[in-house]
């Protein structure tokens, strides 16, 4: 029994060691938006003005049309999303009426 526990522990540590960091939660949503000359507090303020209520981003179960409306409010305000993400070009999301003229 001890040998089996030891073996499982070694395997678990080895797997975590392969990633170099272990489990890392996604970065907060407000860190994904940027605009020249705008501070982190400015980004948070703009997100609130666009209707974001959860600035961290995890656990948001809003309907996709609300997510798209907030996302494009930020883009239309001159912010860029790190990684050049464009939600209306992501699969079936582009079928939303919010994406009209943005495909």
C-alpha positions in Angstrom: 0.0 0.0 0.0 2.8 2.4 0.9 4.6 1.6 -2.3 1.5 2.3 -4.4 1.0 5.7 -2.7 4.6 6.6 -3.2 4.5 5.6 -6.8 1.3 7.8 -7.3 3.0 10.7 -5.6 6.1 10.5 -7.7 3.9 10.3 -10.9 1.9 13.4 -9.8 5.0 15.4 -9.0 6.5 14.4 -12.3 3.5 15.6 -14.3 3.4 18.9 -12.5 7.1 19.3 -13.0 6.6 18.8 -16.8 4.5 21.9 -17.0 6.8 23.9 -15.0 4.0 25.8 -13.2 1.4 23.4 -12.1 -2.2 24.6 -12.4 -2.5 28.2 -13.3 -6.0 29.9 -13.4 -6.7 32.1 -16.4 -5.6 35.7 -16.0 -8.3 38.3 -15.0 -10.3 39.7 -17.9 -9.2 43.3 -17.2 -5.6 42.3 -17.9 -6.6 41.2 -21.4 -7.6 44.7 -22.6 -5.1 47.5 -23.4 -5.1 51.0 -24.8 -2.2 53.3 -25.0 -2.0 55.7 -22.1 -4.8 54.0 -20.1 -4.0 52.6 -16.6 -5.4 49.4 -15.1 -8.0 51.4 -13.2 -8.9 53.1 -16.6 -9.4 49.7 -18.1 -11.6 48.6 -15.2 -13.6 51.8 -15.5 -14.2 51.3 -19.2 -15.2 47.7 -18.7 -17.8 48.8 -16.1 -19.1 51.5 -18.6 -19.5 48.7 -21.2 -21.6 46.6 -18.9 -19.0 44.2 -17.4 -20.0 43.3 -13.9 -17.4 40.6 -13.4 -14.0 42.1 -14.1 -12.2 38.9 -13.4 -14.1 37.0 -16.1 -14.3 33.6 -14.5 -17.8 32.2 -13.8 -19.6 34.6 -16.2 -22.6 32.8 -17.5 -24.1 35.7 -19.4 -25.9 35.0 -22.7 -23.5 35.2 -25.7 -25.2 38.3 -27.1 -24.4 40.2 -23.9 -20.8 39.0 -23.9 -20.5 40.1 -27.5 -22.1 43.5 -26.8 -19.7 44.2 -24.0 -16.7 42.9 -26.0 -17.4 45.1 -29.0 -18.1 48.1 -26.7 -14.5 47.8 -25.5 -13.2 47.5 -29.0 -15.3 50.4 -30.3 -13.9 52.4 -27.4 -10.4 52.0 -28.8 -9.2 49.1 -26.6 -7.4 46.1 -28.1 -7.7 42.6 -26.7 -4.4 40.8 -26.2 -3.9 38.0 -28.8 -6.0 40.0 -31.3 -9.1 38.0 -30.3 -12.2 38.8 -32.5 -15.2 36.9 -31.1 -17.4 37.3 -34.2 -14.8 35.3 -36.2 -14.9 32.4 -33.8 -17.0 29.6 -35.1 -20.8 29.7 -34.7 -20.6 32.8 -32.4 -20.5 34.8 -35.6 -24.1 33.8 -36.3 -25.3 36.2 -33.5 -27.1 39.3 -34.6 -24.6 41.4 -32.7 -22.0 40.2 -35.2 -23.8 41.8 -38.2 -21.3 43.9 -40.1 -18.3 42.6 -38.0 -17.6 39.3 -39.7 
